[in-house]
Structure formats: structure tokens, C-alpha cells
Amino acid sequence: MTSALPVSRKDMMSADESATAWALAAGGGDPEAFEHFVRALHRDVLRYVAHLSADPQAADDLTQETFLRALGSLHRFEGRSSARTWLLSIARRAVIDSFRYAAARPRPSDNPNWQMAVEIAQPRDVPGFDDGIALLDLLEALPDDRREAFVLTQMLELTYAEAAEVSGCPIGTVRSRVARARITLLGLLAEAETPAA
């Protein structure tokens, strides 16, 4: 079981350095290093794609796709950025590609009330489930670019520079998006806590 406590920046840097070393070794042909690389970054990739895709059920497939793409590209990884940043960039492209694929292929439903079927299939009575749903609802209210910046920096604890590299935009833009996301989230929280008249 993993701890829910926040990881210090020093521990995060050490973990990033280890993951980068594993990636470089795996790129050199060490299969055991690839296993360590996957273990070190699997949770971060899973969380990131779950938030980007807004589809927790597709998160496992997107995580697997990310690592498959990374496996095919590890020989080209030179360690100029951390392996974590490099891998999250691959994850972002995997999510974008899945959106493109989904948009090109409509999904038919045999159930005339498919929304009710989806609602019934959702898990219930899981500790923290309602809080998790509330957080997802709040994050879903953010524009995509702000949600991505917020998740990268506040939930996955990437630096602004790393988040900028993953997102493909300037650091100042990431800072602005995070600041605006915080303001929006605080407003939504205040609104939700205000009793209805």
C-alpha cells in the first residue's frame, strides 16, 4: 500500500534521479532496469492519464500504452530531462491520440438509457469515493489547459519547468494556468459550501 503523505521535494528529486538512471540502463538493454523504471513511475503515469483523460476506466490502458511507447523509444532517451518528465510527455501524447481515435470512431450503445447504465456500474461505498468524485467534479470544471497544469504541478508535484516541458508551453504560462486554476477551485469550493437559501 502506498502512503498518502506528500513526498518532499528532496525525495522527489532522488526518485527522479533513480528513475532516470533506470531508464538509461534500460535503454542500454538491461531488462531488469526496465522493470525498475516501470515500478518507479507507474503510479505517476496512471494518475496523470486518469486526470487528463477524465476516464478512470481507460487509465490502465493508457498507462500501458505509455510504457509500450516508452519501451520502443528508450534507446533514444539521453537523460537531458528527467525520465519522469520524458515519460509524462509520452503519456500526454497517448491521451491525445486516444481522444483523436475516439472522435474518429463513434461508439454505439445497445442500451437506450446508456447514462443510467454507466451510473449503476460505478463503484459505491468505497472509503474516500465521494471525496474523490467531488475532486474530479471540481477539476472537471476547469478548462483543459488549467486542469493539466494544476494536476502536473500540484498533484504530481512536477516543477513548473518540468510541467512546461510536458505541456509544450512557456513556464510563465504554466504559472498563470495554475494560479487561475487555484482561483477557480477556491471559488467553486466556496460556492459548494454556501448553504442554499
Short mmCIF file of the C-alpha atoms (twelve columns), coordinates in Angstrom:
data_MODEL
# 
_entry.id   MODEL 
# 
loop_
_atom_site.group_PDB 
_atom_site.id 
_atom_site.type_symbol 
_atom_site.label_atom_id 
_atom_site.label_alt_id 
_atom_site.label_comp_id 
_atom_site.label_asym_id 
_atom_site.label_seq_id 
_atom_site.Cartn_x 
_atom_site.Cartn_y 
_atom_site.Cartn_z 
_atom_site.pdbx_PDB_model_num 
ATOM 1   C CA . MET A 1   0.000   0.000  0.000   1 
ATOM 2   C CA . THR A 2   1.399   3.417  -0.887  1 
ATOM 3   C CA . SER A 3   1.401   6.304  1.546   1 
ATOM 4   C CA . ALA A 4   -0.964  9.218  1.007   1 
ATOM 5   C CA . LEU A 5   1.519   11.581 2.689   1 
ATOM 6   C CA . PRO A 6   3.150   14.178 0.461   1 
ATOM 7   C CA . VAL A 7   6.661   13.414 -0.731  1 
ATOM 8   C CA . SER A 8   9.331   16.011 -0.006  1 
ATOM 9   C CA . ARG A 9   10.983  17.809 -2.939  1 
ATOM 10  C CA . LYS A 10  14.352  16.227 -1.977  1 
ATOM 11  C CA . ASP A 11  12.850  12.714 -2.030  1 
ATOM 12  C CA . MET A 12  11.149  13.522 -5.340  1 
ATOM 13  C CA . MET A 13  14.461  14.643 -6.868  1 
ATOM 14  C CA . SER A 14  16.144  11.474 -5.626  1 
ATOM 15  C CA . ALA A 15  13.323  9.367  -7.069  1 
ATOM 16  C CA . ASP A 16  13.618  11.251 -10.378 1 
ATOM 17  C CA . GLU A 17  17.364  10.648 -10.492 1 
ATOM 18  C CA . SER A 18  16.845  6.935  -9.788  1 
ATOM 19  C CA . ALA A 19  14.136  6.632  -12.442 1 
ATOM 20  C CA . THR A 20  16.366  8.422  -14.944 1 
ATOM 21  C CA . ALA A 21  19.240  6.063  -14.153 1 
ATOM 22  C CA . TRP A 22  16.929  3.057  -14.612 1 
ATOM 23  C CA . ALA A 23  15.696  4.475  -17.934 1 
ATOM 24  C CA . LEU A 24  19.222  4.973  -19.216 1 
ATOM 25  C CA . ALA A 25  20.180  1.438  -18.169 1 
ATOM 26  C CA . ALA A 26  17.028  0.020  -19.769 1 
ATOM 27  C CA . GLY A 27  17.828  1.930  -22.954 1 
ATOM 28  C CA . GLY A 28  21.170  0.171  -22.918 1 
ATOM 29  C CA . GLY A 29  19.399  -3.195 -22.987 1 
ATOM 30  C CA . ASP A 30  19.031  -4.100 -19.281 1 
ATOM 31  C CA . PRO A 31  15.586  -5.782 -18.921 1 
ATOM 32  C CA . GLU A 32  15.741  -5.654 -15.103 1 
ATOM 33  C CA . ALA A 33  16.308  -1.889 -15.280 1 
ATOM 34  C CA . PHE A 34  13.138  -1.522 -17.358 1 
ATOM 35  C CA . GLU A 35  11.193  -3.321 -14.630 1 
ATOM 36  C CA . HIS A 36  12.550  -0.890 -12.009 1 
ATOM 37  C CA . PHE A 37  11.801  2.044  -14.315 1 
ATOM 38  C CA . VAL A 38  8.160   0.947  -14.687 1 
ATOM 39  C CA . ARG A 39  7.725   0.385  -10.945 1 
ATOM 40  C CA . ALA A 40  9.221   3.775  -10.142 1 
ATOM 41  C CA . LEU A 41  6.904   5.748  -12.433 1 
ATOM 42  C CA . HIS A 42  3.774   3.628  -12.905 1 
ATOM 43  C CA . ARG A 43  1.712   5.392  -10.230 1 
ATOM 44  C CA . ASP A 44  2.523   8.886  -11.540 1 
ATOM 45  C CA . VAL A 45  1.662   7.935  -15.117 1 
ATOM 46  C CA . LEU A 46  -1.585  6.272  -14.024 1 
ATOM 47  C CA . ARG A 47  -2.684  9.340  -12.038 1 
ATOM 48  C CA . TYR A 48  -1.723  11.700 -14.834 1 
ATOM 49  C CA . VAL A 49  -3.558  9.867  -17.614 1 
ATOM 50  C CA . ALA A 50  -6.607  9.352  -15.376 1 
ATOM 51  C CA . HIS A 51  -6.869  13.111 -14.881 1 
ATOM 52  C CA . LEU A 52  -6.097  14.023 -18.471 1 
ATOM 53  C CA . SER A 53  -8.486  11.525 -19.968 1 
ATOM 54  C CA . ALA A 54  -11.211 12.048 -17.343 1 
ATOM 55  C CA . ASP A 55  -11.931 8.339  -17.812 1 
ATOM 56  C CA . PRO A 56  -10.645 6.242  -14.890 1 
ATOM 57  C CA . GLN A 57  -11.629 3.071  -16.743 1 
ATOM 58  C CA . ALA A 58  -9.308  3.922  -19.651 1 
ATOM 59  C CA . ALA A 59  -6.417  4.938  -17.389 1 
ATOM 60  C CA . ASP A 60  -4.922  1.436  -17.167 1 
ATOM 61  C CA . ASP A 61  -4.943  1.025  -20.942 1 
ATOM 62  C CA . LEU A 62  -3.428  4.479  -21.458 1 
ATOM 63  C CA . THR A 63  -0.754  3.761  -18.853 1 
ATOM 64  C CA . GLN A 64  0.118   0.514  -20.598 1 
ATOM 65  C CA . GLU A 65  0.213   2.319  -23.942 1 
ATOM 66  C CA . THR A 66  2.551   4.929  -22.451 1 
ATOM 67  C CA . PHE A 67  5.019   2.308  -21.243 1 
ATOM 68  C CA . LEU A 68  4.846   0.444  -24.547 1 
ATOM 69  C CA . ARG A 69  5.704   3.647  -26.397 1 
ATOM 70  C CA . ALA A 70  8.488   4.356  -23.905 1 
ATOM 71  C CA . LEU A 71  9.910   0.860  -24.377 1 
ATOM 72  C CA . GLY A 72  10.154  1.489  -28.109 1 
ATOM 73  C CA . SER A 73  11.883  4.832  -27.536 1 
ATOM 74  C CA . LEU A 74  14.164  4.111  -24.580 1 
ATOM 75  C CA . HIS A 75  17.161  3.575  -26.833 1 
ATOM 76  C CA . ARG A 76  16.838  7.237  -27.868 1 
ATOM 77  C CA . PHE A 77  16.442  8.591  -24.313 1 
ATOM 78  C CA . GLU A 78  19.597  10.520 -23.438 1 
ATOM 79  C CA . GLY A 79  18.687  11.828 -19.978 1 
ATOM 80  C CA . ARG A 80  18.564  15.510 -20.967 1 
ATOM 81  C CA . SER A 81  15.404  15.766 -18.869 1 
ATOM 82  C CA . SER A 82  14.271  13.505 -16.057 1 
ATOM 83  C CA . ALA A 83  12.787  10.184 -17.124 1 
ATOM 84  C CA . ARG A 84  9.612   11.194 -15.299 1 
ATOM 85  C CA . THR A 85  9.192   14.338 -17.399 1 
ATOM 86  C CA . TRP A 86  10.004  12.423 -20.575 1 
ATOM 87  C CA . LEU A 87  7.506   9.680  -19.710 1 
ATOM 88  C CA . LEU A 88  4.715   12.123 -18.814 1 
ATOM 89  C CA . SER A 89  5.229   13.785 -22.211 1 
ATOM 90  C CA . ILE A 90  4.702   10.389 -23.823 1 
ATOM 91  C CA . ALA A 91  1.624   9.853  -21.631 1 
ATOM 92  C CA . ARG A 92  0.196   13.188 -22.738 1 
ATOM 93  C CA . ARG A 93  0.578   12.226 -26.394 1 
ATOM 94  C CA . ALA A 94  -1.019  8.822  -25.708 1 
ATOM 95  C CA . VAL A 95  -4.071  10.532 -24.183 1 
ATOM 96  C CA . ILE A 96  -4.323  12.987 -27.079 1 
ATOM 97  C CA . ASP A 97  -4.097  10.118 -29.563 1 
ATOM 98  C CA . SER A 98  -6.834  8.243  -27.682 1 
ATOM 99  C CA . PHE A 99  -9.090  11.318 -27.937 1 
ATOM 100 C CA . ARG A 100 -8.432  11.513 -31.671 1 
ATOM 101 C CA . TYR A 101 -9.142  7.815  -32.081 1 
ATOM 102 C CA . ALA A 102 -12.356 8.047  -30.040 1 
ATOM 103 C CA . ALA A 103 -13.516 11.061 -32.047 1 
ATOM 104 C CA . ALA A 104 -12.981 9.186  -35.290 1 
ATOM 105 C CA . ARG A 105 -14.905 6.091  -34.140 1 
ATOM 106 C CA . PRO A 106 -18.369 6.638  -32.657 1 
ATOM 107 C CA . ARG A 107 -19.443 4.148  -30.020 1 
ATOM 108 C CA . PRO A 108 -22.912 2.677  -30.464 1 
ATOM 109 C CA . SER A 109 -24.877 1.656  -27.379 1 
ATOM 110 C CA . ASP A 110 -27.394 -1.168 -27.200 1 
ATOM 111 C CA . ASN A 111 -28.935 0.329  -24.077 1 
ATOM 112 C CA . PRO A 112 -31.335 3.197  -24.848 1 
ATOM 113 C CA . ASN A 113 -30.617 4.692  -21.410 1 
ATOM 114 C CA . TRP A 114 -26.835 4.346  -21.505 1 
ATOM 115 C CA . GLN A 115 -26.285 7.146  -18.991 1 
ATOM 116 C CA . MET A 116 -28.240 5.257  -16.336 1 
ATOM 117 C CA . ALA A 117 -26.292 2.054  -17.117 1 
ATOM 118 C CA . VAL A 118 -22.997 3.889  -16.610 1 
ATOM 119 C CA . GLU A 119 -24.214 5.396  -13.337 1 
ATOM 120 C CA . ILE A 120 -25.301 1.993  -11.998 1 
ATOM 121 C CA . ALA A 121 -21.921 0.454  -12.908 1 
ATOM 122 C CA . GLN A 122 -19.970 2.974  -10.783 1 
ATOM 123 C CA . PRO A 123 -18.454 1.685  -7.504  1 
ATOM 124 C CA . ARG A 124 -20.176 2.672  -4.247  1 
ATOM 125 C CA . ASP A 125 -19.363 2.624  -0.531  1 
ATOM 126 C CA . VAL A 126 -15.603 2.773  -1.109  1 
ATOM 127 C CA . PRO A 127 -13.759 4.849  1.541   1 
ATOM 128 C CA . GLY A 128 -12.943 8.264  0.087   1 
ATOM 129 C CA . PHE A 129 -15.063 7.589  -3.010  1 
ATOM 130 C CA . ASP A 130 -17.339 10.611 -2.508  1 
ATOM 131 C CA . ASP A 131 -14.365 12.919 -1.857  1 
ATOM 132 C CA . GLY A 132 -12.646 11.579 -4.964  1 
ATOM 133 C CA . ILE A 133 -15.770 12.197 -7.047  1 
ATOM 134 C CA . ALA A 134 -16.065 15.717 -5.627  1 
ATOM 135 C CA . LEU A 135 -12.425 16.427 -6.521  1 
ATOM 136 C CA . LEU A 136 -12.893 15.036 -10.024 1 
ATOM 137 C CA . ASP A 137 -16.014 17.179 -10.453 1 
ATOM 138 C CA . LEU A 138 -14.130 20.291 -9.352  1 
ATOM 139 C CA . LEU A 139 -11.195 19.516 -11.632 1 
ATOM 140 C CA . GLU A 140 -13.578 18.758 -14.493 1 
ATOM 141 C CA . ALA A 141 -14.968 22.295 -14.156 1 
ATOM 142 C CA . LEU A 142 -11.539 23.705 -15.069 1 
ATOM 143 C CA . PRO A 143 -10.574 24.358 -18.684 1 
ATOM 144 C CA . ASP A 144 -8.331  21.562 -20.017 1 
ATOM 145 C CA . ASP A 145 -5.119  23.606 -20.057 1 
ATOM 146 C CA . ARG A 146 -5.579  24.799 -16.464 1 
ATOM 147 C CA . ARG A 147 -6.537  21.323 -15.246 1 
ATOM 148 C CA . GLU A 148 -3.435  19.834 -16.858 1 
ATOM 149 C CA . ALA A 149 -1.129  22.469 -15.322 1 
ATOM 150 C CA . PHE A 150 -2.753  22.030 -11.903 1 
ATOM 151 C CA . VAL A 151 -2.525  18.230 -11.964 1 
ATOM 152 C CA . LEU A 152 1.108   18.272 -13.111 1 
ATOM 153 C CA . THR A 153 2.324   20.768 -10.527 1 
ATOM 154 C CA . GLN A 154 0.027   20.265 -7.547  1 
ATOM 155 C CA . MET A 155 -0.843  16.583 -7.697  1 
ATOM 156 C CA . LEU A 156 2.142   15.037 -9.449  1 
ATOM 157 C CA . GLU A 157 4.487   17.632 -7.904  1 
ATOM 158 C CA . LEU A 158 6.418   18.433 -11.064 1 
ATOM 159 C CA . THR A 159 8.315   21.698 -11.067 1 
ATOM 160 C CA . TYR A 160 6.928   24.466 -13.242 1 
ATOM 161 C CA . ALA A 161 9.803   23.901 -15.678 1 
ATOM 162 C CA . GLU A 162 9.013   20.179 -15.934 1 
ATOM 163 C CA . ALA A 163 5.299   20.890 -16.362 1 
ATOM 164 C CA . ALA A 164 6.130   23.407 -19.093 1 
ATOM 165 C CA . GLU A 165 8.202   20.785 -20.889 1 
ATOM 166 C CA . VAL A 166 5.417   18.190 -20.633 1 
ATOM 167 C CA . SER A 167 2.780   20.683 -21.789 1 
ATOM 168 C CA . GLY A 168 4.909   22.234 -24.506 1 
ATOM 169 C CA . CYS A 169 4.403   25.817 -23.316 1 
ATOM 170 C CA . PRO A 170 6.453   28.502 -21.503 1 
ATOM 171 C CA . ILE A 171 6.935   28.343 -17.714 1 
ATOM 172 C CA . GLY A 172 5.082   31.633 -17.273 1 
ATOM 173 C CA . THR A 173 2.048   30.152 -18.993 1 
ATOM 174 C CA . VAL A 174 2.092   27.172 -16.609 1 
ATOM 175 C CA . ARG A 175 2.337   29.511 -13.596 1 
ATOM 176 C CA . SER A 176 -0.573  31.567 -14.897 1 
ATOM 177 C CA . ARG A 177 -2.693  28.484 -15.551 1 
ATOM 178 C CA . VAL A 178 -2.034  27.103 -12.061 1 
ATOM 179 C CA . ALA A 179 -2.851  30.444 -10.428 1 
ATOM 180 C CA . ARG A 180 -6.092  30.724 -12.380 1 
ATOM 181 C CA . ALA A 181 -6.975  27.101 -11.598 1 
ATOM 182 C CA . ARG A 182 -6.499  27.755 -7.872  1 
ATOM 183 C CA . ILE A 183 -8.722  30.836 -8.001  1 
ATOM 184 C CA . THR A 184 -11.413 28.915 -9.867  1 
ATOM 185 C CA . LEU A 185 -11.216 25.931 -7.487  1 
ATOM 186 C CA . LEU A 186 -11.406 28.171 -4.410  1 
ATOM 187 C CA . GLY A 187 -14.452 29.878 -5.870  1 
ATOM 188 C CA . LEU A 188 -16.110 26.556 -6.633  1 
ATOM 189 C CA . LEU A 189 -15.378 25.281 -3.114  1 
ATOM 190 C CA . ALA A 190 -16.814 28.445 -1.542  1 
ATOM 191 C CA . GLU A 191 -19.866 28.148 -3.756  1 
ATOM 192 C CA . ALA A 192 -20.359 24.477 -2.816  1 
ATOM 193 C CA . GLU A 193 -20.078 25.221 0.915   1 
ATOM 194 C CA . THR A 194 -22.565 28.104 0.821   1 
ATOM 195 C CA . PRO A 195 -25.920 26.823 2.087   1 
ATOM 196 C CA . ALA A 196 -28.768 27.114 -0.373  1 
ATOM 197 C CA . ALA A 197 -31.273 29.810 0.576   1 
# 
